[in-house]
Amino acid sequence: MSRCDISAEQEAAYHVALQDVLRQAQQLLTNGGSALDAVSLAVDMLEDCPLFNAGHGAVFTHDETHELDASIMDGATLRAGAVACVSRLRRPLRAARAVMEHSEHVLLVAEGAEAFASSLGLELVTPDYFSTEARRVQLHRALASNATVLDHDGAALVFRAAAAGSAPLDENTKFGTVGAVALDAQGNLAAATSTGGMTNKRPGRVGDTPLIGAGTYADNRTAAISCTGTGEMFIRTATAYDICARMAYAGQSLDMAAQEVVMNVLPTLNGRGGLIAVDAQGNLSLPFNTEGMYRGWARVGEILHTAIFR
């Protein structure tokens, strides 16, 4: 996607939203908070923001329903928790963390996940809480073209019939998974990811987001990773874990490993998307092979950075 495809007002809205998230997570870490709490706070805020495809503002399935996924991982202990195909949990990421901290399991799905979260006092909502009119319009466009709209794909299938060079891209097609990674003052890493999936997806479909090692991974010895994109390809390549494995076993730097996986491994399977990552030394990598990816980063005591385009 190019700058001509998004208005200055739209672009500013995303920068403001991302900066607000970064500012609050940065303050938490400045005050000595944990990486786990920082990523939880960031994803909480992103789930509440209708600009992004997670929580309120999640995309619709083919049946015009919502099915949300989320996961979290603690790099210090390799504990992890996830939920998938939930439709009544206001904050899926909090439910994922509850699975990690209050059960012997890693992944709970659908009604079982909702019952577990509810038993711990997490908030339930009616499914229409997640709906926005913009997402409904996006679904109807996808249904009309019999297409599944993929995360962060500026050249969404529903608009490919337009003439080349006419910049017919709709901002409603550029939303994807939300995620956060963090390194705290104690040297601990954490990663969290949440999504509404893909517009017009088959009900019951689960992507990479709630699968530890595919869409989310954190290990204090290497890095914390949160992914977004065509989930099936991230699952098939175990993308998040692959980056950590390349660092651990082949001695690659975080950026070398992340760039290799995103720019070379995923494309061999037509995998589109990107990821955010931080390693145990605080180095960052935010590669993507799509036309744009909403992203931001911050360090304690330094200015915030946000970006959409390359």
Backbone as a ProteinNet text record, in pm:
[ID]
protein_1_A
[PRIMARY]
MSRCDISAEQEAAYHVALQDVLRQAQQLLTNGGSALDAVSLAVDMLEDCPLFNAGHGAVFTHDETHELDASIMDGATLRAGAVACVSRLRRPLRAARAVMEHSEHVLLVAEGAEAFASSLGLELVTPDYFSTEARRVQLHRALASNATVLDHDGAALVFRAAAAGSAPLDENTKFGTVGAVALDAQGNLAAATSTGGMTNKRPGRVGDTPLIGAGTYADNRTAAISCTGTGEMFIRTATAYDICARMAYAGQSLDMAAQEVVMNVLPTLNGRGGLIAVDAQGNLSLPFNTEGMYRGWARVGEILHTAIFR
[TERTIARY]
84.5	0	88.6	45.5	121.9	51.4	119.8	62.9	-60.8	-75.4	-191.4	-317.4	-300.6	-414.4	-479.8	-425.5	-477.5	-474.2	-582.2	-589.1	-500	-463.7	-381.7	-453.8	-585.1	-664.5	-662.7	-677.9	-673.1	-535.7	-432.6	-296.9	-270.3	-315.3	-293.2	-363.8	-483.8	-559.2	-481.9	-417.1	-340.1	-216.8	-148.6	-31.4	-69.2	-180.2	-224.8	-257.5	-330.4	-367.1	-243.7	-150.9	-29.4	55.3	64.8	144.4	85.9	-46.3	-110.1	-75.9	-82.3	-47.3	98.9	187.2	329.7	360.7	296.2	323.2	289.2	174.5	134.4	218.6	253	339.4	480	527.8	659.4	661.6	555.6	549.4	549.1	476.7	474.1	614.3	688.1	823.9	917.8	898.4	978.8	964.5	843.5	815.6	855.9	926.4	975.1	880.6	776.3	680.9	741.5	671.7	723.4	690.1	768.1	740.1	603.2	567.3	437.7	323.5	336.2	232.6	231.8	347.8	355.1	284.5	309.1	243.1	93.6	56.8	-84.9	-156.7	-96.2	-154.8	-169.3	-65.2	-67.4	-178.2	-189.3	-290.6	-430.4	-445.3	-573.2	-621.9	-534	-570.1	-601.4	-525.7	-549.2	-679.9	-715.5	-843.3	-961.6	-942.1	-1049.4	-1061.8	-964	-960.9	-1019.6	-1130	-1195.1	-1115.5	-1005.1	-920.8	-852.4	-839.4	-760.9	-848.2	-801.1	-877.5	-851.4	-907.4	-899.4	-999.7	-1072.7	-1170.7	-1275.6	-1311.8	-1409	-1351.8	-1419.8	-1367.4	-1312.3	-1333.6	-1287.3	-1365.2	-1302	-1365.5	-1471.2	-1553.1	-1659.9	-1615.9	-1672	-1657.7	-1754.3	-1749.3	-1840.7	-1986.6	-2014.6	-2150.8	-2190.4	-2109.9	-2133.8	-2134.6	-2041.9	-2018.9	-1875.8	-1840.2	-1703.3	-1643.2	-1518.1	-1443.1	-1303.4	-1270.4	-1146.9	-1046.4	-918.8	-808.5	-707.6	-637.9	-532.8	-436.6	-314.4	-215.9	-114.2	-46.6	56.7	163.4	288.4	397.2	498.1	543.2	639.9	777.3	869.2	1000.8	1084.7	1055	1134.4	1108.1	983.9	944.9	899	880.6	821.4	676.3	613.7	470.1	396.1	282.2	203.7	57.1	-28.5	-171.7	-236.6	-348.2	-414.7	-561.6	-641.2	-781.4	-806.8	-903.7	-937	-1087.3	-1136.8	-1278.6	-1372.4	-1335.3	-1425.3	-1506.7	-1628.7	-1716.3	-1787.3	-1759.8	-1828.3	-1732.7	-1604.5	-1507.7	-1463.6	-1491.9	-1457.9	-1307.6	-1228.4	-1082.8	-1018.8	-1006.5	-949.8	-808.5	-728.1	-591	-588.7	-678.2	-684	-724.1	-810.2	-848.4	-729.6	-649.4	-529.8	-433.4	-418.1	-327.9	-384.2	-515.6	-577	-552.2	-557.3	-525.4	-383	-291.3	-151.9	-132.5	-200.4	-173.3	-263.5	-378.5	-475.2	-523.7	-453.2	-488.6	-362.2	-379.6	-266.2	-252.7	-332.5	-336.6	-267.3	-253.7	-200.3	-310.1	-397.5	-497.2	-636	-731.3	-872.5	-950	-1058.3	-1130.6	-1279.8	-1341.5	-1486.2	-1552.8	-1664.5	-1743.9	-1664.9	-1575.2	-1494.3	-1405.4	-1345.6	-1261.6	-1345.1	-1464.3	-1551.6	-1598.7	-1634	-1678.2	-1564.3	-1445.1	-1329.1	-1303.3	-1301.3	-1274.9	-1383.7	-1507.3	-1618.8	-1609.5	-1562.4	-1549.8	-1448.3	-1358.1	-1256.7	-1296.9	-1418.9	-1468.5	-1438.5	-1386.8	-1360.6	-1491.9	-1495.2	-1619.9	-1666.6	-1795.4	-1860.6	-1945	-1954.7	-2036.5	-2119	-2220.7	-2292.2	-2204.6	-2212.7	-2123.5	-2126.8	-2241.1	-2246.7	-2159.8	-2105.7	-2011.8	-1892.2	-1850.8	-1731.5	-1758.5	-1885.2	-1921.7	-1907.3	-1859.5	-1863.4	-1916.2	-1974.9	-2031.7	-1923.5	-1806.6	-1696.9	-1659.8	-1659.5	-1625.7	-1735.5	-1860.8	-1970.5	-1962.3	-1930.8	-1912.9	-1798.4	-1691	-1575.3	-1614.2	-1695.1	-1739.9	-1824.5	-1918.1	-2006.6	-1929.1	-1824.4	-1739.5	-1667	-1618.2	-1548.7	-1644.5	-1767.3	-1866.5	-1900.7	-1908.7	-1943.8	-1837.5	-1712.9	-1603.2	-1559	-1627.8	-1593.2	-1448.3	-1402.4	-1262.1	-1248.8	-1134.6	-1097.5	-994.7	-1023.8	-934.8	-828.2	-703.3	-592	-539.1	-480.2	-423.2	-318.6	-321.3	-217.4	-193	-292.7	-274	-338	-258.9	-312.3	-376.1	-326.5	-385.7	-492.1	-590	-692.1	-764.6	-799.9	-860.1	-985.9	-1059.7	-1186.4	-1168.4	-1047.1	-1025.8	-934.5	-897	-797.7	-851.8	-982.9	-1038.8	-1018.4	-978.5	-960.5	-838.4	-840	-731.3	-601	-491.8	-359.9	-331.8	-272.9	-235.4	-345.8	-467	-576.8	-589.1	-503	-501	-638.6	-706	-842.6	-851.5	-744.2	-740.2	-824.3	-891.8	-979.8	-912.1	-906.5	-840.9	-901.4	-1027.7	-1092.7	-1031.1	-949.9	-890.6	-753.1	-701.7	-562.7	-546.2	-643.9	-633.2	-585	-511	-463.6	-454.8	-388	-360.5	-292.9	-320.6	-245.8	-153.4	-43.7	49.9	145.1	215.6	315.5	425.4	546.8	660.6	732.9	798.3	865.3	982.5	1079.1	1193.4	1194.9	1194	1188.8	1325.6	1329.8	1456.5	1520.5	1440.9	1494.9	1548.7	1539.2	1588.7	1490.5	1364.4	1262.9	1190	1160.4	1089.5	947	857.3	720.5	662.8	565.1	496.6	348.7	265.6	120.9	63.3	-41.1	-101.8	-252.1	-330	-475	-530.4	-637.6	-690.7	-836.5	-902.2	-1033.9	-1024.7	-904.4	-883.1	-889.5	-944.4	-954.3	-1100.2	-1126.2	-1261.2	-1308.8	-1431.7	-1493.9	-1431.4	-1363.8	-1305.9	-1417	-1388.3	-1482	-1496.2	-1618.1	-1634.8	-1560.6	-1493.9	-1413.4	-1268.1	-1233.9	-1095	-1010.2	-893.8	-798.4	-667.5	-614.5	-488.6	-370.6	-266	-143	-145.7	-232.4	-227.8	-230	-320.8	-323.4	-231.4	-154.2	-66.4	75.4	118.2	250.6	356.4	448.1	552.3	521.5	394.1	355.9	341.7	243.1	220.2	276.5	313.3	363.7	472.2	580	681	769.2	815.5	908.3	997.6	1126.3	1225	1335.9	1361.4	1463.7	1600.4	1626	1756.3	1770.9	1660.4	1666.8	1583.4	1450.4	1369.8	1222.6	1147	1000.9	946.5	850.1	799.4	646.8	588	443.3	419.7	340	326.2	188	181.8	56.4	64.1	-46.1	-45	-130.3	-92.9	-166.5	-132.5	-218	-185.9	-149.1	-213.6	-184.2	-37.1	23.3	164.9	255.7	214.8	292.6	287.6	174.5	164.4	256.4	252.1	329.5	479.5	522.4	666.1	707.1	612.5	641.6	723.5	670.1	746.9	810.4	732.1	786.2	897.5	876	979.3	1099.9	1076.9	1186.7	1288.1	1240.5	1333.1	1418.3	1354.4	1429.9	1527.4	1486.2	1573.3	1694.7	1674.8	1787.4	1887.8	1837.1	1926.5	2001	1929.1	1988.3	2084.7	2048.7	2125.3	2220.8	2187.5	2273.2	2348.8	2322.2	2394.7	2356.3	2241.4	2199.1	2153.5	2168.9	2114.3	1962.7	1893.8	1748.6	1706.9	1766.6	1722.9	1755.5	1868.4	1903.9	1802.2	1768.4	1673.5	1534.6	1489.7	1355.8	1343.3	1443.8	1441.5	1440.8	1519.2	1525.8	1390	1325.8	1198	1087.8	1080.3	971.1	991.2	1113.8	1138.2	1170	1214.1	1252.1	1172.4	1155.9	1087.6	937.4	871	726.2	684.3	753	710.8	715.2	795.9	798.1	664.7	585.8	452.7	343.6	381.9	289.8	241.5	325.7	292.3	316.4	211.7	221.5	202.1	278.5	261.8	391.2	397.8	515.4	514.5	604.9	614.1	686.9	669.7	746.7	826.2	948.9	1035.7	1137.1	1171.6	1279.3	1360.7	1493.9	1576.8	1621.6	1699.2	1738.7	1832	1889.9	1976	1902.7	1774.1	1696.4	1698.4	1756.5	1753.9	1614.2	1572.3	1439.9	1446.4	1338.8	1321.4	1173	1133	992.2	973.1	1012	1004.3	863.3	829.7	702.5	719.8	649.6	658.5	530.1	443.8	321.9	347.2	240.9	257.7	259.3	225.2	229.7	201.7	244.6	216.2	216.5	107.3	101.3	195	284.6	384.2	438.5	494.7	555.4	652.2	741.5	837.4	879.9	922.3	962.9	1063.7	1155.6	1250.6	1234	1263.2	1251.8	1341.5	1282.3	1358.2	1380.7	1323.3	1342.6	1208	1212.8	1089.7	1023.1	893.1	816.2	831.6	818.9	824.1	705.1	636.9	530.3	547.5	496.7	510.9	400.9	369.6	272.6	336.9	406	467.7	614.8	682.6	823.9	910.3
-116.9	0	122.5	226.3	348.7	459	568.2	676.3	737.5	723	778.4	696.7	577.5	489.6	512	601.2	626	775.8	830.7	974.1	1013.4	1141.1	1191	1173.3	1189	1172.9	1028.4	934.1	792.9	756.1	800.7	768.6	822.5	944.8	1006.8	928.8	875.6	801.1	678.1	609.5	490.9	528.3	634	677.1	716.1	787.1	827.7	705.2	610.2	489.6	410.8	392.2	317.4	389.4	522.1	598.8	590.9	590.2	579.2	445	338.1	206	203	252.1	250.7	333	448	537.3	470.4	402.9	340.8	217.6	139.8	23.7	68.9	175	229.6	276.1	342.2	390.7	273.8	169.1	50.3	-6.4	-17.2	-70.6	26.4	155.9	257.3	243.6	208.9	193.7	57.5	-21.4	-150.3	-265.6	-244.4	-349.5	-460.9	-572.4	-690.1	-686.7	-759.4	-773	-835.4	-931.1	-997.5	-897.6	-809.6	-709	-605.1	-575	-475.2	-524.1	-649.3	-699.5	-718	-753.9	-769.2	-635.4	-531.1	-398.3	-352.6	-371.3	-326.2	-395.5	-525.9	-598.6	-568.9	-550.8	-505.8	-381	-284.3	-157.3	-175.6	-258.6	-282.6	-357	-447.3	-518	-422.4	-314.2	-217.4	-115.4	-109.7	-7.8	-65.2	-8.4	-64.7	-49.1	22.5	35.4	-96.1	-184.4	-306.3	-430.7	-538.3	-662.5	-752.7	-711.8	-790.6	-730.8	-813	-759.8	-677.5	-561.9	-473.3	-425.3	-459	-427.9	-548.9	-667.9	-791	-815.6	-884.1	-913.2	-1022.2	-1038.7	-1137.7	-1265.4	-1378.2	-1503.8	-1505.5	-1611.1	-1627.8	-1624.6	-1673.6	-1677.7	-1551.1	-1445.5	-1315.1	-1327.9	-1407.2	-1421.1	-1378.6	-1380.9	-1349.8	-1469.9	-1501	-1604.6	-1550	-1531	-1463.1	-1560.3	-1531.8	-1612.8	-1522.8	-1576	-1500.1	-1594.8	-1546.1	-1625.1	-1533.9	-1589.7	-1516.2	-1615.4	-1569.1	-1657.6	-1580.5	-1643.2	-1588	-1647.7	-1563.3	-1612	-1663.3	-1620.9	-1663.1	-1808.2	-1852.1	-1985.4	-2077.8	-2023	-2091.6	-2132.7	-2072.3	-2092.6	-2019.9	-2075.7	-2014.1	-2045.8	-1959.1	-1982	-1926.4	-1988.9	-1945.1	-1982.8	-1906.4	-1940.5	-1927	-2003.4	-1998.6	-2012.5	-1952.5	-1962.2	-1917	-1809.7	-1755.6	-1641.8	-1625.9	-1523.9	-1440.3	-1468	-1393.2	-1335.2	-1352.7	-1299.5	-1161.1	-1059.9	-923.8	-909.1	-972.2	-958.3	-1097	-1143.7	-1276.9	-1293	-1186.4	-1199.1	-1225.7	-1160.9	-1187.6	-1332.5	-1384.9	-1525.5	-1616.6	-1582.4	-1661.2	-1660.4	-1543	-1535.5	-1615.4	-1616.9	-1696.6	-1845.1	-1889.3	-2029.2	-2060.9	-1968.9	-1988.8	-1992.9	-1903.3	-1885.7	-1966.3	-2010.8	-2074.2	-2210.4	-2270.2	-2404.9	-2483.7	-2612.8	-2698	-2709.1	-2633	-2643.9	-2526	-2535.4	-2426.5	-2364.8	-2446.7	-2397.5	-2448.7	-2356.7	-2389.1	-2322.6	-2387.1	-2334.8	-2320.1	-2229.2	-2213.5	-2206	-2279.6	-2269.6	-2310.4	-2405.7	-2447.3	-2335.2	-2260.1	-2146.3	-2037.7	-2014.8	-1911	-1947.2	-2072.6	-2117.2	-2105.9	-2144.4	-2133.8	-1989	-1900	-1759.2	-1698.4	-1734.3	-1682.1	-1727.2	-1849.1	-1901.3	-1822.9	-1753	-1671.2	-1524.6	-1495.5	-1359	-1270.6	-1326.7	-1245.1	-1210.1	-1093.4	-1037.4	-1106.4	-1142.7	-1194.5	-1084.5	-1085.2	-989.1	-1065	-999.8	-1059.5	-1045.6	-1138.3	-1135.5	-1005.7	-933.2	-810.3	-699.4	-719.2	-622.5	-601.4	-707.5	-700.6	-636.3	-623.9	-582.8	-432.6	-396.9	-258.7	-258.9	-148.5	-141.6	-153.1	-96.7	-105.6	-250.4	-333.8	-475.2	-548.9	-508.3	-572.3	-542.3	-417.7	-379.7	-458.7	-473.1	-549.3	-693.5	-755.2	-891.9	-901.3	-811	-817.1	-801.7	-720.4	-708.3	-840	-903.1	-1030.7	-1139	-1140.1	-1238	-1220.6	-1095.1	-1067.8	-1118	-1124.1	-1168.9	-1311.1	-1373.6	-1509.4	-1517.5	-1413.4	-1405.4	-1408.3	-1454.8	-1443.2	-1331.4	-1229.1	-1114.3	-1141.4	-1136.4	-1172.6	-1052.8	-1080	-974.6	-895.4	-764.6	-674.7	-685.2	-727.2	-737.7	-616.7	-516.2	-394.5	-418.9	-517.3	-551.4	-657.5	-628.7	-727.2	-776	-902.9	-964.8	-893.9	-835.6	-774.3	-650.6	-600.6	-479.8	-501.1	-626.7	-648.7	-629.3	-617.7	-594.6	-451.9	-363.9	-223.8	-207.4	-100.1	-75.3	-48.3	-95.9	-73.1	75.6	118.1	257.3	346.6	292.9	377.4	384	313.2	314.4	293.7	180.7	159.7	93.6	96.5	20.9	86.8	3.5	48.4	21.4	120.2	102.5	-11.5	-44.4	-150.5	-287.2	-300.4	-429.9	-447.7	-349.2	-353.5	-381.5	-441.7	-470.5	-613	-632.3	-767.3	-796	-901.3	-942.9	-829.9	-821.9	-729.7	-811	-749.6	-820.7	-725.8	-777.4	-698.7	-790.4	-738.6	-808.1	-710	-760.5	-671	-739.3	-656.7	-696.7	-604.4	-660	-574.4	-558.8	-480.3	-447.9	-569.2	-672.5	-795.4	-890.8	-851	-934.7	-1039	-1024.6	-1120.4	-1074.4	-1169.8	-1144.7	-1197.6	-1136.4	-1186	-1147.2	-1225.4	-1197.9	-1226.2	-1147.6	-1168.3	-1132.9	-1206.1	-1188.3	-1209.5	-1131.5	-1145.2	-1110.6	-1179	-1153.9	-1195.6	-1133.6	-1178.8	-1271.5	-1296.7	-1388.3	-1319.3	-1387.1	-1335.3	-1312	-1200	-1173.8	-1286.7	-1333	-1436.9	-1574.3	-1593.3	-1725.1	-1825.2	-1951.9	-2058.2	-2066.1	-2071.4	-2087.2	-2210.3	-2195.2	-2303.5	-2299	-2211.3	-2200.3	-2138.8	-2196.7	-2143.4	-2116	-1996.6	-1960.5	-1978.2	-1902.8	-1919.1	-1851	-1750.7	-1668	-1747.8	-1845.5	-1915.3	-2036.7	-2059	-2176.1	-2135.7	-2178.7	-2143.6	-2202.9	-2119	-2160.3	-2119.7	-2096.2	-2051.4	-1900.5	-1848	-1704.6	-1631.5	-1704.7	-1644.5	-1733.5	-1671.1	-1747.4	-1649.5	-1692.8	-1612.3	-1703.6	-1674.7	-1753.1	-1656.4	-1643.2	-1549.6	-1573.7	-1694.3	-1725.1	-1667	-1632.2	-1585.3	-1460.6	-1475.8	-1360.8	-1381.8	-1274.3	-1277.9	-1236.7	-1314.6	-1297.2	-1294.2	-1202.1	-1200.8	-1178.5	-1265.9	-1268.1	-1224.2	-1184.5	-1150.9	-1188.3	-1237.9	-1269.7	-1389.9	-1458.7	-1577.5	-1692.9	-1712.6	-1800.3	-1941.7	-1996.1	-2133.7	-2152.1	-2052.8	-2063.5	-2046.4	-1961.1	-1945	-2073	-2143.4	-2271.7	-2374.1	-2381.3	-2483.3	-2463.9	-2341.6	-2315	-2292.3	-2303	-2277.7	-2150.2	-2043.5	-1920.7	-1864.3	-1843.7	-1779.1	-1862.3	-1992.7	-2078.5	-2089.9	-2091.6	-2105.6	-1993.9	-1873.1	-1760.9	-1784.1	-1824.7	-1851.3	-1967.2	-2069.8	-2184.4	-2144.6	-2060.6	-2014.4	-1938.1	-1862.4	-1789.3	-1884.9	-1982.3	-2072.6	-2172.3	-2227.3	-2337.7	-2296.6	-2188.4	-2145.6	-2016.9	-1958.1	-1838.3	-1713.4	-1715.5	-1598.9	-1487.8	-1364.1	-1251.8	-1251.9	-1178.3	-1171.1	-1121.1	-1012.5	-955.6	-1047.2	-1114.3	-1206.9	-1320.3	-1375.9	-1486.4	-1442	-1327.2	-1278.9	-1243.3	-1178	-1140.4	-1264.6	-1364.1	-1486.3	-1557	-1565.2	-1635.3	-1559.3	-1428.8	-1349.2	-1326	-1301.4	-1263.5	-1382.1	-1493.9	-1607.8	-1735.5	-1772.1	-1897.6	-1887.6	-1789.2	-1776.5	-1760.6	-1677	-1659.3	-1786.5	-1885.2	-2009.7	-2083.2	-2052.3	-2110.8	-2007.1	-1897.9	-1785.9	-1727.6	-1734.1	-1678.5	-1528.9	-1454.4	-1309.3	-1263.3	-1163	-1109.1	-1052.7	-1046.7	-991.7	-1027.4	-966.3	-994.6	-881.9	-880.3	-789.7	-876.8	-835.4	-919.8	-835.1	-882.1	-823	-936.9	-921.4	-1028.8	-998.4	-1089.6	-1079.3	-962.2	-904.3	-786.9	-657	-668.5	-548.6	-507.6	-589.2	-559.2	-585.5	-504.4	-515.6	-562.4	-628.3	-660.4	-658	-588.8	-574.9	-594.7	-710.5	-731.2	-766.8	-731.7	-772.5	-779.1	-872.1	-887.2	-841.8	-772.7	-715.1	-568.5	-500	-361.7	-261.8	-306	-219.9	-299.9	-249.7	-314.4	-206.9	-195.7	-100.3	-148.4	-60.2	-104	14.3	-13.9	89.8	28.2	110.8	61	174.2	137.1	236	174	256.9	217	311.1	262.6	344.8	467.4	585.1	709.4	765.8	700.2	747.8	780.6	849.8	888.8	766.5	778.8	671.8	677.1	560.2	551.5	470.1	518.7	442.9	451.5	349.5	346.4	260.5	286.5	207.8	153.8	241	203.1	172	136.4	99.8	221.8
0	0	0	-61.8	-71.3	5.8	27.3	106	40.9	-91.2	-157.3	-130.1	-69.5	-45.9	89.3	169.1	302.9	327.2	378	400.2	517.4	520.8	630.7	763.4	761.8	883.6	932	838.2	875.4	930	859.6	902.5	1042.1	1067.6	1198.6	1308.9	1279.9	1380.9	1427.8	1335.1	1372.1	1452.8	1411.5	1487.4	1630.3	1646	1779.5	1864.2	1806.7	1881.1	1923.2	1831.9	1863.1	1967.2	1955	2051	2191.2	2201.7	2332.6	2397.9	2318.6	2369.5	2413.8	2329.2	2361.4	2485.4	2495.7	2608.6	2740.9	2745.7	2871.7	2904.8	2802.9	2827.6	2866.5	2802.6	2836.2	2981.9	3026.5	3163.5	3261.7	3228	3313.5	3331.1	3221	3228.3	3299.7	3281	3350.3	3501.2	3543.5	3686.1	3740.9	3660	3706.3	3681	3599.6	3569.6	3487.4	3483.1	3413	3264.6	3187.2	3044.6	3022.8	3107.2	3094.5	3113.5	3213.2	3235.2	3122.9	3067.7	2960	2834.3	2794.7	2673.5	2698	2821.2	2853.8	2843.8	2897.8	2890.5	2746.1	2667.6	2528.5	2449.3	2463.6	2387	2440.4	2571.4	2626.8	2553.6	2540.4	2477.1	2329.1	2262.3	2120.1	2097.4	2189.5	2177.9	2194.6	2267.4	2290.2	2177.4	2088.5	1983.2	1853.9	1802.9	1684	1555.2	1559.5	1440.3	1406	1505.6	1486.8	1495.2	1432	1421.5	1542.1	1655.9	1779.4	1875.6	1949.1	2040.8	1967.8	2024.1	1959.1	1825.9	1717.2	1584.6	1513.1	1570.6	1505.7	1376.9	1282.8	1154.6	1170.9	1066.5	1065.5	993.6	1039	966.4	847.8	770	656.7	701.7	822	872.9	946.6	932.7	996.5	1149.2	1198.9	1342.2	1372.2	1499.9	1540.9	1612.2	1580	1650.4	1675.2	1801.4	1838.3	1899.3	1875.9	1926.7	1997.4	2095.9	2164	2233.5	2255.3	2329.5	2395.4	2496	2568.6	2612	2620.8	2663.4	2747.1	2853.9	2947.4	2916.4	2870.3	2830.6	2945.2	3068.1	3183.9	3220.9	3201.5	3247.1	3134.9	3015.5	2900.7	2927.5	3028.1	3046.1	2933.8	2894.5	2788	2808.4	2754.9	2760.7	2635.9	2593.6	2471.5	2474.8	2400	2375.1	2225.9	2175.9	2033.6	2014.9	1906.8	1868.2	1980.2	2050.4	2151.6	2091.6	2136.8	2080.2	2185	2313.7	2419	2523.6	2507.9	2603.2	2559	2640.3	2600.8	2576.9	2661.4	2651.1	2634.6	2512.5	2489.2	2544.9	2540	2589	2739.2	2812.9	2956.6	2982.8	2898.9	2913.3	2886.6	2784.5	2754.4	2872.7	2933.9	3049.5	3166.4	3180.3	3286.3	3265.6	3140.7	3110.9	3154.9	3127.1	3163.5	3314.7	3386	3528.4	3620.8	3571.4	3659.8	3611	3516.8	3472.8	3443.3	3423.7	3386.4	3235.8	3161	3015.7	2948.1	2817.2	2736.1	2650	2592.3	2496.6	2531.1	2546	2561.9	2448.4	2403.4	2288.1	2316	2237.7	2228.1	2365.5	2379.8	2502.4	2626.5	2612.2	2725.8	2775.4	2683.4	2720.1	2786.7	2732.1	2787.8	2928	2949.6	3082.1	3183.4	3142.5	3231.1	3269.4	3170.3	3197	3285	3256.7	3335.6	3480.9	3502.1	3639	3720.7	3651.2	3717.8	3723.1	3677.6	3686	3567.2	3458.8	3339.9	3271.2	3210.6	3157.6	3030.1	3030.4	2910.9	2848.1	2715.1	2641.8	2538.8	2483.8	2371.6	2248.1	2153.2	2037	1957.5	1960.2	1882.2	1940.5	2060.8	2117.3	2024.7	1956.2	1872.5	1736.1	1697.7	1561.8	1540.2	1422.8	1376.3	1233.5	1191.9	1058	952.3	980.1	882.7	855	959.7	941	864.7	888.6	817.1	667.7	634.6	493.7	432.8	508.1	459.9	429.6	517.1	494	367.5	351.3	235.2	105.1	105.6	-13.1	-41	67	50.7	2.4	56.8	13.7	-133.8	-177.4	-316.4	-413	-366	-452.2	-420	-321.8	-278.8	-236.1	-164.9	-124.6	26	73.6	212.9	222.1	300.2	309.3	413.7	374.6	460.2	536.6	652.2	734.1	657.5	673.6	623.7	473.7	397.8	253.5	188.4	159.3	100.3	-34.1	-106.6	-236.1	-215.4	-132.1	-96.7	-220.6	-219.2	-336.2	-382.1	-289	-326.9	-411.8	-422.2	-500.2	-620.8	-648.1	-752.8	-892.9	-906.7	-1039.9	-1085.5	-995.3	-1032.9	-1122.4	-1199.1	-1293.5	-1220.4	-1278.3	-1219.2	-1213.9	-1101.3	-1088.3	-1036.1	-1016.6	-972.1	-819.4	-749.1	-602.7	-543.1	-574.9	-527.9	-391.9	-315.5	-191.4	-83.6	-6.9	100.5	232.9	319.6	448.5	529.5	504	580	553.8	450.4	419.6	481.5	555	598.2	746.4	807.8	949.6	972.2	1081.6	1108.8	1255.7	1286.3	1423	1500.7	1630.7	1715.4	1804.2	1842.9	1928	1996.6	2095.6	2167.5	2216.6	2218.6	2276.8	2368	2471.6	2565.6	2633.4	2673.1	2755.5	2875.9	2997	3115.3	3180.2	3286.1	3352.3	3417.4	3443.1	3501.6	3395.2	3268.5	3160.1	3113	3152.9	3110.9	2985.1	2898.2	2773.2	2782.8	2705.1	2695.7	2560.9	2514.7	2387.8	2405.6	2338	2341.3	2205.4	2164.5	2033	2043.8	1967.4	1969.1	1832.5	1790.5	1656.4	1643.3	1545.9	1503.6	1384.9	1336	1224.2	1089.4	990.3	854.7	819.2	752.2	704.3	612.9	635.5	552.2	574.7	688.1	716	746.1	724.1	758.1	910.6	962.4	1107.4	1158.5	1270.1	1324.8	1283.3	1190.2	1146.7	1257.3	1280.8	1377	1304.7	1322.7	1260	1353.8	1329	1405.5	1542	1559	1680.4	1809.8	1829.2	1957.6	1965.1	1861.3	1857.1	1895.2	2012.3	2061.5	1968.8	1926.5	1832.6	1690.3	1659.5	1525.4	1523	1599.3	1599	1718.5	1822.6	1946.3	2005.7	2052.2	2124.2	2201.8	2318.7	2398.9	2480.1	2477.8	2551	2591.8	2720.5	2767.5	2705	2657.5	2597.6	2458	2394.4	2256	2233.6	2216.9	2175.8	2208.5	2194.6	2202.8	2067	2015.5	1879	1880.3	1803.8	1780.7	1632	1570.4	1424.4	1377.4	1250.2	1184.9	1038.2	982.2	839.3	806.1	700.7	657.6	752.3	850.6	962.1	924.8	821.3	781.8	748.1	684.1	646.3	768	861.2	983.8	1067.3	1062.9	1132.7	1067.6	936.6	864.5	879.2	901.2	916.2	1061.9	1155.4	1297.8	1310.8	1252.9	1230.1	1356.5	1461.6	1580.9	1643.6	1654.7	1713	1621.5	1490.7	1395.3	1413.7	1437.8	1457.3	1581.4	1691.2	1814.2	1795.5	1720	1695.6	1612.8	1512.8	1431.1	1516.2	1612	1701.8	1794.1	1850.1	1948.6	1886.4	1770.4	1714	1602.8	1532.8	1421.6	1451.9	1569.6	1608.5	1530.1	1464.2	1388.6	1482.9	1439.2	1513.7	1498.4	1583.8	1573.3	1435.8	1390.8	1263.6	1146.6	1151.1	1043.9	1036.5	1152.6	1155.6	1112.3	1163	1130.5	983.2	930.3	788.2	699.5	735.1	655.3	652.1	767.8	775.6	703.2	725.7	667.6	518.5	477.6	338.5	247	303.4	219.7	247.8	374.1	405.9	378.6	436.7	418.6	272.5	194.8	54.8	-29	8.6	-68.8	-58.9	43.9	61.8	35.8	-28.4	-49.3	82.5	183.3	313.4	316.5	355.1	361.7	505.1	543.3	677	731.1	863.5	928.4	1075.2	1150.2	1292.5	1363	1494.8	1580	1675.4	1704.8	1786.1	1862.1	1981.2	2059.9	2118.9	2120.1	2174.6	2316.7	2373.8	2513.3	2539.6	2434.9	2448.6	2416.8	2382.1	2351.4	2206.5	2119	1976.5	1921.1	1824.7	1766.1	1622	1576.3	1434.9	1405.9	1297.9	1262.8	1112.8	1058.5	914.1	868.7	745.3	685.4	534.5	471.5	325.7	256.9	332.6	278.3	244.7	204	160.7	275.3	393.4	510.2	634.4	750.2	878.1	985.8	1059.1	1169	1278.8	1325.6	1422	1501	1614.5	1696.1	1794.7	1847.5	1944.8	2037.2	2156.1	2255.7	2350.3	2396.6	2499.8	2617.9	2736.1	2856.1	2842	2863.7	2858.6	2720.6	2617.9	2481	2417.1	2301.8	2234.6	2170.2	2147.6	2084.9	1934.4	1870.8	1723.2	1674	1572.4	1508.8	1358.2	1288	1142.4	1083	958	883.3	756.5	684.4	557.2	579.9	473.3	485.8	519.1
[MASK]
++++++++++++++++++++++++++++++++++++++++++++++++++++++++++++++++++++++++++++++++++++++++++++++++++++++++++++++++++++++++++++++++++++++++++++++++++++++++++++++++++++++++++++++++++++++++++++++++++++++++++++++++++++++++++++++++++++++++++++++++++++++++++++++++++++++++++++++++++++++++++++++++++++++++++++++++++++++

